[in-house]
Amino acid sequence: MNSGGAAELVRQAAEAVQNESFDAAVSFAQQALEIEPDSADAISVLGIAFSRLGRQEEAEAALQKAAALRPDAAAHYNLAAHFYASGNLEYAADHARATLSYDSGHEAAAALLRSIDWESQPSPYALEGLGAVEPPKPFGFVTDLGWSWTLLGCFLVAVYVVTRTILFVRFYESMPDNASSL
């Protein structure tokens, strides 16, 4: 096969990732790499598929290699997303910043960086010197009701409207007839 065949295999691998068929994506990407061993696109898709399959070390190696072959916003964003998903917020932030250095308008990288910054903030429930303190928990019956809270709220609003209407009607009926001429 030629490099056109490799490009088609990379396209199929990317499509398999979008369809969440990660094993198929790995297979297509590996076939593309047999044809074109230094295809940054094939290596990137392979890294993304490995990451989604939970094969973290293989994913990181592939994504690092893709970024070395073609350092651009997409390569660094893929690394940022991988590190974020694996819980390494420091590296995720580094690569999100690198993405923005290549493409300052990269919305996904900016959003990822905001998420990382927010998650890195200390808990509002942490007291200095005491470590983290659990936030207050709602009563058990409250969390057990789930969607029932919405139903209960609608019922209470309906009761309120009906009682106010009845009170208004009774008040209006109790007014003397000549009061309306004043």
VMD Tcl script that builds the backbone (N, CA, C; Angstrom):
set m [mol new atoms 546]
animate dup $m
set s [atomselect $m all]
$s set {name element resname resid chain x y z} {
  {N N MET 1 A 0.838 -1.199 0.000}
  {CA C MET 1 A 0.000 0.000 0.000}
  {C C MET 1 A 0.869 1.244 0.000}
  {N N ASN 2 A 0.289 2.358 -0.338}
  {CA C ASN 2 A 1.017 3.621 -0.368}
  {C C ASN 2 A 0.574 4.521 0.774}
  {N N SER 3 A 1.108 5.765 0.805}
  {CA C SER 3 A 0.745 6.680 1.890}
  {C C SER 3 A -0.723 7.078 1.820}
  {N N GLY 4 A -1.329 6.981 0.629}
  {CA C GLY 4 A -2.769 7.231 0.521}
  {C C GLY 4 A -3.547 6.180 1.303}
  {N N GLY 5 A -3.031 4.950 1.293}
  {CA C GLY 5 A -3.647 3.886 2.087}
  {C C GLY 5 A -3.496 4.151 3.570}
  {N N ALA 6 A -2.341 4.708 3.946}
  {CA C ALA 6 A -2.119 5.048 5.352}
  {C C ALA 6 A -3.089 6.149 5.786}
  {N N ALA 7 A -3.275 7.137 4.925}
  {CA C ALA 7 A -4.205 8.232 5.247}
  {C C ALA 7 A -5.627 7.707 5.417}
  {N N GLU 8 A -6.029 6.766 4.582}
  {CA C GLU 8 A -7.366 6.176 4.690}
  {C C GLU 8 A -7.493 5.390 5.995}
  {N N LEU 9 A -6.446 4.665 6.358}
  {CA C LEU 9 A -6.475 3.919 7.622}
  {C C LEU 9 A -6.534 4.861 8.824}
  {N N VAL 10 A -5.830 5.981 8.742}
  {CA C VAL 10 A -5.881 6.980 9.820}
  {C C VAL 10 A -7.288 7.559 9.917}
  {N N ARG 11 A -7.900 7.833 8.761}
  {CA C ARG 11 A -9.278 8.346 8.765}
  {C C ARG 11 A -10.210 7.334 9.420}
  {N N GLN 12 A -10.051 6.046 9.087}
  {CA C GLN 12 A -10.884 5.008 9.684}
  {C C GLN 12 A -10.625 4.893 11.188}
  {N N ALA 13 A -9.372 5.049 11.590}
  {CA C ALA 13 A -9.036 5.001 13.015}
  {C C ALA 13 A -9.692 6.164 13.761}
  {N N ALA 14 A -9.636 7.350 13.167}
  {CA C ALA 14 A -10.251 8.520 13.799}
  {C C ALA 14 A -11.766 8.349 13.894}
  {N N GLU 15 A -12.346 7.803 12.855}
  {CA C GLU 15 A -13.791 7.540 12.866}
  {C C GLU 15 A -14.137 6.506 13.939}
  {N N ALA 16 A -13.298 5.490 14.102}
  {CA C ALA 16 A -13.528 4.475 15.132}
  {C C ALA 16 A -13.445 5.099 16.528}
  {N N VAL 17 A -12.523 6.057 16.725}
  {CA C VAL 17 A -12.442 6.750 18.017}
  {C C VAL 17 A -13.732 7.525 18.264}
  {N N GLN 18 A -14.222 8.221 17.241}
  {CA C GLN 18 A -15.461 8.992 17.396}
  {C C GLN 18 A -16.642 8.081 17.718}
  {N N ASN 19 A -16.622 6.862 17.189}
  {CA C ASN 19 A -17.699 5.897 17.454}
  {C C ASN 19 A -17.440 5.076 18.714}
  {N N GLU 20 A -16.374 5.440 19.444}
  {CA C GLU 20 A -15.981 4.752 20.670}
  {C C GLU 20 A -15.657 3.277 20.447}
  {N N SER 21 A -15.151 2.952 19.269}
  {CA C SER 21 A -14.657 1.612 18.946}
  {C C SER 21 A -13.134 1.672 19.057}
  {N N PHE 22 A -12.642 1.714 20.286}
  {CA C PHE 22 A -11.238 1.992 20.517}
  {C C PHE 22 A -10.317 0.853 20.080}
  {N N ASP 23 A -10.755 -0.384 20.224}
  {CA C ASP 23 A -9.931 -1.505 19.757}
  {C C ASP 23 A -9.764 -1.447 18.241}
  {N N ALA 24 A -10.836 -1.120 17.537}
  {CA C ALA 24 A -10.752 -0.983 16.077}
  {C C ALA 24 A -9.841 0.178 15.709}
  {N N ALA 25 A -9.912 1.258 16.472}
  {CA C ALA 25 A -9.050 2.415 16.206}
  {C C ALA 25 A -7.587 2.029 16.352}
  {N N VAL 26 A -7.275 1.249 17.387}
  {CA C VAL 26 A -5.893 0.794 17.578}
  {C C VAL 26 A -5.455 -0.025 16.369}
  {N N SER 27 A -6.309 -0.925 15.928}
  {CA C SER 27 A -5.978 -1.782 14.789}
  {C C SER 27 A -5.725 -0.966 13.525}
  {N N PHE 28 A -6.623 -0.043 13.211}
  {CA C PHE 28 A -6.450 0.800 12.017}
  {C C PHE 28 A -5.173 1.634 12.109}
  {N N ALA 29 A -4.929 2.232 13.281}
  {CA C ALA 29 A -3.748 3.084 13.449}
  {C C ALA 29 A -2.467 2.263 13.317}
  {N N GLN 30 A -2.464 1.067 13.884}
  {CA C GLN 30 A -1.274 0.220 13.767}
  {C C GLN 30 A -1.034 -0.204 12.321}
  {N N GLN 31 A -2.103 -0.468 11.579}
  {CA C GLN 31 A -1.953 -0.794 10.161}
  {C C GLN 31 A -1.376 0.398 9.397}
  {N N ALA 32 A -1.837 1.600 9.733}
  {CA C ALA 32 A -1.317 2.808 9.075}
  {C C ALA 32 A 0.162 2.987 9.391}
  {N N LEU 33 A 0.549 2.657 10.626}
  {CA C LEU 33 A 1.955 2.808 11.008}
  {C C LEU 33 A 2.854 1.782 10.337}
  {N N GLU 34 A 2.298 0.641 9.945}
  {CA C GLU 34 A 3.089 -0.335 9.181}
  {C C GLU 34 A 3.444 0.235 7.806}
  {N N ILE 35 A 2.547 1.039 7.259}
  {CA C ILE 35 A 2.770 1.648 5.950}
  {C C ILE 35 A 3.647 2.887 6.078}
  {N N GLU 36 A 3.331 3.713 7.072}
  {CA C GLU 36 A 4.035 4.988 7.255}
  {C C GLU 36 A 4.407 5.130 8.736}
  {N N PRO 37 A 5.565 4.605 9.145}
  {CA C PRO 37 A 5.940 4.534 10.561}
  {C C PRO 37 A 6.019 5.873 11.288}
  {N N ASP 38 A 6.286 6.956 10.588}
  {CA C ASP 38 A 6.400 8.262 11.245}
  {C C ASP 38 A 5.188 9.152 11.011}
  {N N SER 39 A 4.025 8.550 10.837}
  {CA C SER 39 A 2.804 9.332 10.645}
  {C C SER 39 A 2.339 9.887 11.991}
  {N N ALA 40 A 2.511 11.188 12.162}
  {CA C ALA 40 A 2.096 11.832 13.415}
  {C C ALA 40 A 0.593 11.652 13.643}
  {N N ASP 41 A -0.193 11.683 12.571}
  {CA C ASP 41 A -1.646 11.511 12.708}
  {C C ASP 41 A -1.990 10.109 13.225}
  {N N ALA 42 A -1.346 9.093 12.652}
  {CA C ALA 42 A -1.613 7.717 13.085}
  {C C ALA 42 A -1.194 7.518 14.536}
  {N N ILE 43 A -0.044 8.081 14.891}
  {CA C ILE 43 A 0.447 7.941 16.264}
  {C C ILE 43 A -0.478 8.683 17.235}
  {N N SER 44 A -0.978 9.836 16.836}
  {CA C SER 44 A -1.915 10.594 17.681}
  {C C SER 44 A -3.196 9.817 17.923}
  {N N VAL 45 A -3.769 9.289 16.859}
  {CA C VAL 45 A -5.014 8.525 17.002}
  {C C VAL 45 A -4.768 7.285 17.843}
  {N N LEU 46 A -3.623 6.646 17.646}
  {CA C LEU 46 A -3.274 5.481 18.447}
  {C C LEU 46 A -3.183 5.867 19.925}
  {N N GLY 47 A -2.542 6.991 20.212}
  {CA C GLY 47 A -2.434 7.465 21.596}
  {C C GLY 47 A -3.784 7.775 22.215}
  {N N ILE 48 A -4.665 8.397 21.442}
  {CA C ILE 48 A -6.008 8.714 21.940}
  {C C ILE 48 A -6.765 7.422 22.235}
  {N N ALA 49 A -6.683 6.457 21.337}
  {CA C ALA 49 A -7.375 5.183 21.541}
  {C C ALA 49 A -6.821 4.464 22.768}
  {N N PHE 50 A -5.494 4.447 22.911}
  {CA C PHE 50 A -4.894 3.824 24.093}
  {C C PHE 50 A -5.378 4.515 25.368}
  {N N SER 51 A -5.430 5.832 25.336}
  {CA C SER 51 A -5.877 6.589 26.505}
  {C C SER 51 A -7.305 6.220 26.880}
  {N N ARG 52 A -8.175 6.148 25.897}
  {CA C ARG 52 A -9.580 5.815 26.155}
  {C C ARG 52 A -9.748 4.368 26.612}
  {N N LEU 53 A -8.790 3.507 26.243}
  {CA C LEU 53 A -8.824 2.108 26.681}
  {C C LEU 53 A -8.200 1.927 28.069}
  {N N GLY 54 A -7.651 3.006 28.621}
  {CA C GLY 54 A -7.035 2.917 29.942}
  {C C GLY 54 A -5.597 2.427 29.894}
  {N N ARG 55 A -5.017 2.355 28.742}
  {CA C ARG 55 A -3.627 1.917 28.576}
  {C C ARG 55 A -2.739 3.162 28.640}
  {N N GLN 56 A -2.594 3.691 29.856}
  {CA C GLN 56 A -2.021 5.012 30.075}
  {C C GLN 56 A -0.571 5.143 29.612}
  {N N GLU 57 A 0.271 4.165 29.927}
  {CA C GLU 57 A 1.679 4.284 29.549}
  {C C GLU 57 A 1.851 4.284 28.035}
  {N N GLU 58 A 1.128 3.399 27.358}
  {CA C GLU 58 A 1.205 3.352 25.901}
  {C C GLU 58 A 0.648 4.641 25.284}
  {N N ALA 59 A -0.429 5.145 25.886}
  {CA C ALA 59 A -1.029 6.386 25.389}
  {C C ALA 59 A -0.050 7.543 25.515}
  {N N GLU 60 A 0.554 7.661 26.688}
  {CA C GLU 60 A 1.485 8.759 26.906}
  {C C GLU 60 A 2.664 8.678 25.945}
  {N N ALA 61 A 3.216 7.472 25.757}
  {CA C ALA 61 A 4.351 7.317 24.845}
  {C C ALA 61 A 3.967 7.709 23.420}
  {N N ALA 62 A 2.805 7.262 22.965}
  {CA C ALA 62 A 2.369 7.580 21.598}
  {C C ALA 62 A 2.108 9.071 21.444}
  {N N LEU 63 A 1.427 9.670 22.403}
  {CA C LEU 63 A 1.108 11.093 22.290}
  {C C LEU 63 A 2.370 11.961 22.376}
  {N N GLN 64 A 3.334 11.548 23.211}
  {CA C GLN 64 A 4.603 12.280 23.291}
  {C C GLN 64 A 5.342 12.184 21.952}
  {N N LYS 65 A 5.337 10.990 21.356}
  {CA C LYS 65 A 6.021 10.810 20.073}
  {C C LYS 65 A 5.356 11.656 18.985}
  {N N ALA 66 A 4.017 11.686 18.983}
  {CA C ALA 66 A 3.300 12.490 17.989}
  {C C ALA 66 A 3.644 13.973 18.146}
  {N N ALA 67 A 3.737 14.437 19.397}
  {CA C ALA 67 A 4.074 15.843 19.647}
  {C C ALA 67 A 5.515 16.140 19.242}
  {N N ALA 68 A 6.394 15.153 19.380}
  {CA C ALA 68 A 7.782 15.350 18.966}
  {C C ALA 68 A 7.893 15.394 17.431}
  {N N LEU 69 A 7.097 14.559 16.762}
  {CA C LEU 69 A 7.123 14.537 15.296}
  {C C LEU 69 A 6.505 15.795 14.700}
  {N N ARG 70 A 5.422 16.248 15.311}
  {CA C ARG 70 A 4.738 17.428 14.789}
  {C C ARG 70 A 4.210 18.247 15.969}
  {N N PRO 71 A 5.085 19.102 16.526}
  {CA C PRO 71 A 4.641 19.916 17.668}
  {C C PRO 71 A 3.677 21.006 17.207}
  {N N ASP 72 A 2.419 20.824 17.523}
  {CA C ASP 72 A 1.408 21.821 17.162}
  {C C ASP 72 A 0.330 21.830 18.230}
  {N N ALA 73 A -0.669 22.655 18.047}
  {CA C ALA 73 A -1.738 22.793 19.039}
  {C C ALA 73 A -2.470 21.475 19.257}
  {N N ALA 74 A -2.754 20.759 18.189}
  {CA C ALA 74 A -3.502 19.502 18.320}
  {C C ALA 74 A -2.724 18.477 19.130}
  {N N ALA 75 A -1.439 18.351 18.878}
  {CA C ALA 75 A -0.624 17.374 19.604}
  {C C ALA 75 A -0.574 17.698 21.086}
  {N N HIS 76 A -0.398 18.965 21.409}
  {CA C HIS 76 A -0.334 19.344 22.828}
  {C C HIS 76 A -1.704 19.247 23.486}
  {N N TYR 77 A -2.753 19.547 22.742}
  {CA C TYR 77 A -4.085 19.400 23.339}
  {C C TYR 77 A -4.381 17.931 23.633}
  {N N ASN 78 A -3.988 17.034 22.730}
  {CA C ASN 78 A -4.196 15.607 22.981}
  {C C ASN 78 A -3.462 15.175 24.251}
  {N N LEU 79 A -2.248 15.663 24.441}
  {CA C LEU 79 A -1.509 15.355 25.669}
  {C C LEU 79 A -2.198 15.962 26.887}
  {N N ALA 80 A -2.663 17.184 26.754}
  {CA C ALA 80 A -3.353 17.836 27.875}
  {C C ALA 80 A -4.598 17.041 28.277}
  {N N ALA 81 A -5.377 16.639 27.294}
  {CA C ALA 81 A -6.594 15.870 27.592}
  {C C ALA 81 A -6.247 14.525 28.207}
  {N N HIS 82 A -5.196 13.878 27.718}
  {CA C HIS 82 A -4.771 12.587 28.279}
  {C C HIS 82 A -4.351 12.753 29.737}
  {N N PHE 83 A -3.493 13.736 30.011}
  {CA C PHE 83 A -3.022 13.935 31.376}
  {C C PHE 83 A -4.168 14.338 32.300}
  {N N TYR 84 A -5.099 15.125 31.806}
  {CA C TYR 84 A -6.255 15.515 32.615}
  {C C TYR 84 A -7.086 14.281 32.972}
  {N N ALA 85 A -7.343 13.431 31.975}
  {CA C ALA 85 A -8.141 12.228 32.215}
  {C C ALA 85 A -7.447 11.267 33.179}
  {N N SER 86 A -6.116 11.265 33.154}
  {CA C SER 86 A -5.391 10.358 34.045}
  {C C SER 86 A -5.117 10.996 35.404}
  {N N GLY 87 A -5.571 12.226 35.606}
  {CA C GLY 87 A -5.473 12.871 36.917}
  {C C GLY 87 A -4.198 13.667 37.138}
  {N N ASN 88 A -3.361 13.805 36.129}
  {CA C ASN 88 A -2.125 14.562 36.280}
  {C C ASN 88 A -2.391 16.007 35.845}
  {N N LEU 89 A -2.918 16.800 36.778}
  {CA C LEU 89 A -3.345 18.158 36.455}
  {C C LEU 89 A -2.178 19.079 36.107}
  {N N GLU 90 A -1.032 18.842 36.709}
  {CA C GLU 90 A 0.128 19.700 36.435}
  {C C GLU 90 A 0.571 19.573 34.975}
  {N N TYR 91 A 0.744 18.337 34.506}
  {CA C TYR 91 A 1.133 18.136 33.110}
  {C C TYR 91 A 0.008 18.550 32.159}
  {N N ALA 92 A -1.214 18.313 32.571}
  {CA C ALA 92 A -2.348 18.724 31.739}
  {C C ALA 92 A -2.330 20.239 31.544}
  {N N ALA 93 A -2.085 20.974 32.619}
  {CA C ALA 93 A -2.034 22.434 32.531}
  {C C ALA 93 A -0.867 22.884 31.650}
  {N N ASP 94 A 0.290 22.217 31.803}
  {CA C ASP 94 A 1.457 22.572 30.972}
  {C C ASP 94 A 1.130 22.425 29.484}
  {N N HIS 95 A 0.496 21.307 29.130}
  {CA C HIS 95 A 0.207 21.072 27.713}
  {C C HIS 95 A -0.965 21.922 27.219}
  {N N ALA 96 A -1.894 22.261 28.096}
  {CA C ALA 96 A -2.970 23.178 27.695}
  {C C ALA 96 A -2.372 24.558 27.391}
  {N N ARG 97 A -1.417 24.982 28.218}
  {CA C ARG 97 A -0.742 26.264 27.950}
  {C C ARG 97 A 0.052 26.200 26.646}
  {N N ALA 98 A 0.714 25.051 26.417}
  {CA C ALA 98 A 1.465 24.894 25.164}
  {C C ALA 98 A 0.514 24.954 23.969}
  {N N THR 99 A -0.667 24.351 24.113}
  {CA C THR 99 A -1.672 24.419 23.045}
  {C C THR 99 A -2.023 25.868 22.748}
  {N N LEU 100 A -2.244 26.634 23.804}
  {CA C LEU 100 A -2.617 28.040 23.629}
  {C C LEU 100 A -1.461 28.872 23.070}
  {N N SER 101 A -0.224 28.429 23.299}
  {CA C SER 101 A 0.904 29.162 22.705}
  {C C SER 101 A 0.951 28.950 21.187}
  {N N TYR 102 A 0.478 27.798 20.727}
  {CA C TYR 102 A 0.402 27.542 19.281}
  {C C TYR 102 A -0.857 28.148 18.672}
  {N N ASP 103 A -1.944 28.136 19.441}
  {CA C ASP 103 A -3.228 28.630 18.934}
  {C C ASP 103 A -3.964 29.306 20.089}
  {N N SER 104 A -3.823 30.616 20.186}
  {CA C SER 104 A -4.404 31.353 21.311}
  {C C SER 104 A -5.932 31.305 21.333}
  {N N GLY 105 A -6.546 30.931 20.234}
  {CA C GLY 105 A -8.006 30.853 20.177}
  {C C GLY 105 A -8.547 29.443 20.383}
  {N N HIS 106 A -7.729 28.514 20.842}
  {CA C HIS 106 A -8.142 27.119 21.027}
  {C C HIS 106 A -9.078 27.047 22.241}
  {N N GLU 107 A -10.380 27.053 21.971}
  {CA C GLU 107 A -11.397 27.112 23.032}
  {C C GLU 107 A -11.342 25.928 23.977}
  {N N ALA 108 A -11.140 24.732 23.439}
  {CA C ALA 108 A -11.129 23.536 24.292}
  {C C ALA 108 A -9.958 23.581 25.270}
  {N N ALA 109 A -8.803 24.042 24.815}
  {CA C ALA 109 A -7.637 24.141 25.698}
  {C C ALA 109 A -7.869 25.200 26.768}
  {N N ALA 110 A -8.462 26.315 26.382}
  {CA C ALA 110 A -8.761 27.368 27.361}
  {C C ALA 110 A -9.751 26.865 28.408}
  {N N ALA 111 A -10.773 26.136 27.957}
  {CA C ALA 111 A -11.760 25.588 28.902}
  {C C ALA 111 A -11.113 24.552 29.812}
  {N N LEU 112 A -10.253 23.728 29.254}
  {CA C LEU 112 A -9.556 22.723 30.063}
  {C C LEU 112 A -8.677 23.402 31.106}
  {N N LEU 113 A -7.986 24.442 30.723}
  {CA C LEU 113 A -7.136 25.173 31.665}
  {C C LEU 113 A -7.964 25.817 32.775}
  {N N ARG 114 A -9.128 26.352 32.423}
  {CA C ARG 114 A -10.017 26.912 33.465}
  {C C ARG 114 A -10.469 25.825 34.427}
  {N N SER 115 A -10.801 24.651 33.895}
  {CA C SER 115 A -11.215 23.536 34.752}
  {C C SER 115 A -10.084 23.112 35.688}
  {N N ILE 116 A -8.888 23.040 35.141}
  {CA C ILE 116 A -7.732 22.654 35.955}
  {C C ILE 116 A -7.482 23.689 37.046}
  {N N ASP 117 A -7.541 24.965 36.683}
  {CA C ASP 117 A -7.346 26.028 37.672}
  {C C ASP 117 A -8.398 25.949 38.765}
  {N N TRP 118 A -9.637 25.699 38.380}
  {CA C TRP 118 A -10.722 25.603 39.361}
  {C C TRP 118 A -10.509 24.405 40.276}
  {N N GLU 119 A -10.150 23.265 39.699}
  {CA C GLU 119 A -9.938 22.062 40.503}
  {C C GLU 119 A -8.721 22.179 41.404}
  {N N SER 120 A -7.776 23.024 41.043}
  {CA C SER 120 A -6.560 23.183 41.829}
  {C C SER 120 A -6.764 24.107 43.025}
  {N N GLN 121 A -7.867 24.816 43.053}
  {CA C GLN 121 A -8.139 25.725 44.161}
  {C C GLN 121 A -8.388 24.930 45.431}
  {N N PRO 122 A -7.985 25.472 46.573}
  {CA C PRO 122 A -8.250 24.764 47.831}
  {C C PRO 122 A -9.756 24.719 48.107}
  {N N SER 123 A -10.145 23.709 48.794}
  {CA C SER 123 A -11.560 23.529 49.128}
  {C C SER 123 A -12.030 24.680 50.007}
  {N N PRO 124 A -13.225 25.207 49.764}
  {CA C PRO 124 A -13.746 26.259 50.638}
  {C C PRO 124 A -14.053 25.725 52.034}
  {N N TYR 125 A -14.058 24.411 52.169}
  {CA C TYR 125 A -14.343 23.796 53.461}
  {C C TYR 125 A -13.075 23.466 54.234}
  {N N ALA 126 A -11.906 23.790 53.675}
  {CA C ALA 126 A -10.647 23.513 54.362}
  {C C ALA 126 A -10.351 24.655 55.317}
  {N N LEU 127 A -10.033 24.326 56.531}
  {CA C LEU 127 A -9.659 25.318 57.523}
  {C C LEU 127 A -8.152 25.266 57.686}
  {N N GLU 128 A -7.555 26.429 57.767}
  {CA C GLU 128 A -6.100 26.479 57.847}
  {C C GLU 128 A -5.610 25.697 59.058}
  {N N GLY 129 A -4.679 24.826 58.808}
  {CA C GLY 129 A -4.084 24.038 59.878}
  {C C GLY 129 A -4.857 22.773 60.214}
  {N N LEU 130 A -6.072 22.642 59.725}
  {CA C LEU 130 A -6.871 21.464 60.067}
  {C C LEU 130 A -7.015 20.493 58.912}
  {N N GLY 131 A -6.575 20.894 57.735}
  {CA C GLY 131 A -6.755 20.016 56.584}
  {C C GLY 131 A -8.178 20.137 56.063}
  {N N ALA 132 A -8.539 19.219 55.228}
  {CA C ALA 132 A -9.861 19.261 54.602}
  {C C ALA 132 A -10.931 18.850 55.597}
  {N N VAL 133 A -12.028 19.550 55.544}
  {CA C VAL 133 A -13.186 19.238 56.367}
  {C C VAL 133 A -14.313 18.884 55.415}
  {N N GLU 134 A -15.053 17.867 55.751}
  {CA C GLU 134 A -16.165 17.454 54.888}
  {C C GLU 134 A -17.214 18.561 54.830}
  {N N PRO 135 A -17.741 18.842 53.639}
  {CA C PRO 135 A -18.827 19.825 53.554}
  {C C PRO 135 A -20.074 19.267 54.222}
  {N N PRO 136 A -20.983 20.132 54.623}
  {CA C PRO 136 A -22.204 19.640 55.251}
  {C C PRO 136 A -22.978 18.732 54.303}
  {N N LYS 137 A -23.532 17.699 54.845}
  {CA C LYS 137 A -24.282 16.747 54.031}
  {C C LYS 137 A -25.782 16.972 54.261}
  {N N PRO 138 A -26.581 16.849 53.213}
  {CA C PRO 138 A -28.023 16.989 53.384}
  {C C PRO 138 A -28.571 15.792 54.151}
  {N N PHE 139 A -29.761 15.971 54.678}
  {CA C PHE 139 A -30.408 14.869 55.363}
  {C C PHE 139 A -30.590 13.713 54.393}
  {N N GLY 140 A -30.512 12.503 54.893}
  {CA C GLY 140 A -30.628 11.321 54.050}
  {C C GLY 140 A -31.916 11.285 53.251}
  {N N PHE 141 A -33.037 11.647 53.891}
  {CA C PHE 141 A -34.306 11.564 53.172}
  {C C PHE 141 A -34.366 12.558 52.023}
  {N N VAL 142 A -33.609 13.651 52.127}
  {CA C VAL 142 A -33.600 14.650 51.066}
  {C C VAL 142 A -32.951 14.074 49.809}
  {N N THR 143 A -31.801 13.433 49.974}
  {CA C THR 143 A -31.114 12.892 48.811}
  {C C THR 143 A -31.823 11.664 48.267}
  {N N ASP 144 A -32.568 10.958 49.118}
  {CA C ASP 144 A -33.281 9.770 48.659}
  {C C ASP 144 A -34.487 10.110 47.802}
  {N N LEU 145 A -34.995 11.334 47.893}
  {CA C LEU 145 A -36.199 11.687 47.143}
  {C C LEU 145 A -35.937 11.918 45.652}
  {N N GLY 146 A -34.742 12.347 45.304}
  {CA C GLY 146 A -34.395 12.531 43.891}
  {C C GLY 146 A -35.396 13.410 43.162}
  {N N TRP 147 A -35.986 12.897 42.072}
  {CA C TRP 147 A -36.930 13.666 41.249}
  {C C TRP 147 A -38.210 13.977 41.997}
  {N N SER 148 A -38.436 13.302 43.111}
  {CA C SER 148 A -39.654 13.558 43.896}
  {C C SER 148 A -39.677 14.978 44.427}
  {N N TRP 149 A -38.494 15.572 44.623}
  {CA C TRP 149 A -38.455 16.960 45.081}
  {C C TRP 149 A -39.140 17.879 44.081}
  {N N THR 150 A -38.938 17.641 42.810}
  {CA C THR 150 A -39.573 18.450 41.779}
  {C C THR 150 A -41.080 18.299 41.848}
  {N N LEU 151 A -41.530 17.069 41.980}
  {CA C LEU 151 A -42.954 16.798 42.089}
  {C C LEU 151 A -43.537 17.462 43.332}
  {N N LEU 152 A -42.833 17.350 44.458}
  {CA C LEU 152 A -43.290 17.971 45.695}
  {C C LEU 152 A -43.358 19.489 45.537}
  {N N GLY 153 A -42.346 20.081 44.880}
  {CA C GLY 153 A -42.344 21.524 44.651}
  {C C GLY 153 A -43.533 21.963 43.805}
  {N N CYS 154 A -43.836 21.212 42.744}
  {CA C CYS 154 A -44.992 21.535 41.897}
  {C C CYS 154 A -46.286 21.442 42.692}
  {N N PHE 155 A -46.386 20.430 43.535}
  {CA C PHE 155 A -47.592 20.256 44.357}
  {C C PHE 155 A -47.751 21.442 45.310}
  {N N LEU 156 A -46.671 21.848 45.949}
  {CA C LEU 156 A -46.754 22.965 46.888}
  {C C LEU 156 A -47.111 24.272 46.192}
  {N N VAL 157 A -46.593 24.493 45.003}
  {CA C VAL 157 A -46.946 25.693 44.237}
  {C C VAL 157 A -48.429 25.652 43.884}
  {N N ALA 158 A -48.908 24.487 43.466}
  {CA C ALA 158 A -50.327 24.361 43.129}
  {C C ALA 158 A -51.201 24.625 44.343}
  {N N VAL 159 A -50.841 24.093 45.503}
  {CA C VAL 159 A -51.592 24.333 46.735}
  {C C VAL 159 A -51.591 25.818 47.070}
  {N N TYR 160 A -50.460 26.463 46.929}
  {CA C TYR 160 A -50.359 27.892 47.204}
  {C C TYR 160 A -51.288 28.687 46.286}
  {N N VAL 161 A -51.265 28.402 45.006}
  {CA C VAL 161 A -52.094 29.124 44.038}
  {C C VAL 161 A -53.570 28.904 44.348}
  {N N VAL 162 A -53.966 27.673 44.642}
  {CA C VAL 162 A -55.377 27.377 44.932}
  {C C VAL 162 A -55.831 28.092 46.201}
  {N N THR 163 A -55.019 28.041 47.251}
  {CA C THR 163 A -55.436 28.705 48.501}
  {C C THR 163 A -55.494 30.216 48.329}
  {N N ARG 164 A -54.576 30.811 47.620}
  {CA C ARG 164 A -54.629 32.256 47.390}
  {C C ARG 164 A -55.851 32.628 46.562}
  {N N THR 165 A -56.190 31.796 45.593}
  {CA C THR 165 A -57.373 32.054 44.773}
  {C C THR 165 A -58.630 31.969 45.626}
  {N N ILE 166 A -58.709 30.955 46.464}
  {CA C ILE 166 A -59.888 30.810 47.345}
  {C C ILE 166 A -59.987 31.997 48.284}
  {N N LEU 167 A -58.884 32.422 48.883}
  {CA C LEU 167 A -58.907 33.572 49.781}
  {C C LEU 167 A -59.337 34.833 49.040}
  {N N PHE 168 A -58.857 35.019 47.819}
  {CA C PHE 168 A -59.239 36.188 47.036}
  {C C PHE 168 A -60.737 36.163 46.723}
  {N N VAL 169 A -61.239 35.014 46.302}
  {CA C VAL 169 A -62.659 34.898 45.974}
  {C C VAL 169 A -63.502 35.162 47.207}
  {N N ARG 170 A -63.138 34.579 48.350}
  {CA C ARG 170 A -63.902 34.808 49.598}
  {C C ARG 170 A -63.867 36.284 49.997}
  {N N PHE 171 A -62.700 36.914 49.874}
  {CA C PHE 171 A -62.587 38.318 50.204}
  {C C PHE 171 A -63.471 39.153 49.286}
  {N N TYR 172 A -63.434 38.870 48.001}
  {CA C TYR 172 A -64.216 39.610 47.033}
  {C C TYR 172 A -65.709 39.419 47.293}
  {N N GLU 173 A -66.127 38.183 47.617}
  {CA C GLU 173 A -67.539 37.917 47.884}
  {C C GLU 173 A -68.004 38.563 49.174}
  {N N SER 174 A -67.095 38.767 50.134}
  {CA C SER 174 A -67.504 39.351 51.405}
  {C C SER 174 A -67.626 40.872 51.346}
  {N N MET 175 A -67.193 41.494 50.294}
  {CA C MET 175 A -67.311 42.932 50.162}
  {C C MET 175 A -68.751 43.303 49.879}
  {N N PRO 176 A -69.243 44.369 50.514}
  {CA C PRO 176 A -70.612 44.801 50.215}
  {C C PRO 176 A -70.699 45.310 48.771}
  {N N ASP 177 A -71.909 45.202 48.213}
  {CA C ASP 177 A -72.115 45.596 46.820}
  {C C ASP 177 A -71.821 47.087 46.588}
  {N N ASN 178 A -72.119 47.922 47.588}
  {CA C ASN 178 A -71.901 49.353 47.381}
  {C C ASN 178 A -70.429 49.735 47.515}
  {N N ALA 179 A -69.570 48.831 47.948}
  {CA C ALA 179 A -68.133 49.147 48.071}
  {C C ALA 179 A -67.508 49.303 46.688}
  {N N SER 180 A -68.089 48.658 45.704}
  {CA C SER 180 A -67.517 48.765 44.364}
  {C C SER 180 A -67.816 50.133 43.750}
  {N N SER 181 A -68.802 50.889 44.273}
  {CA C SER 181 A -69.116 52.200 43.735}
  {C C SER 181 A -68.284 53.299 44.355}
  {N N LEU 182 A -67.529 53.018 45.367}
  {CA C LEU 182 A -66.697 54.034 46.014}
  {C C LEU 182 A -65.568 54.420 45.206}
}
mol reanalyze $m
mol bondsrecalc $m
mol representation Tube
mol addrep $m
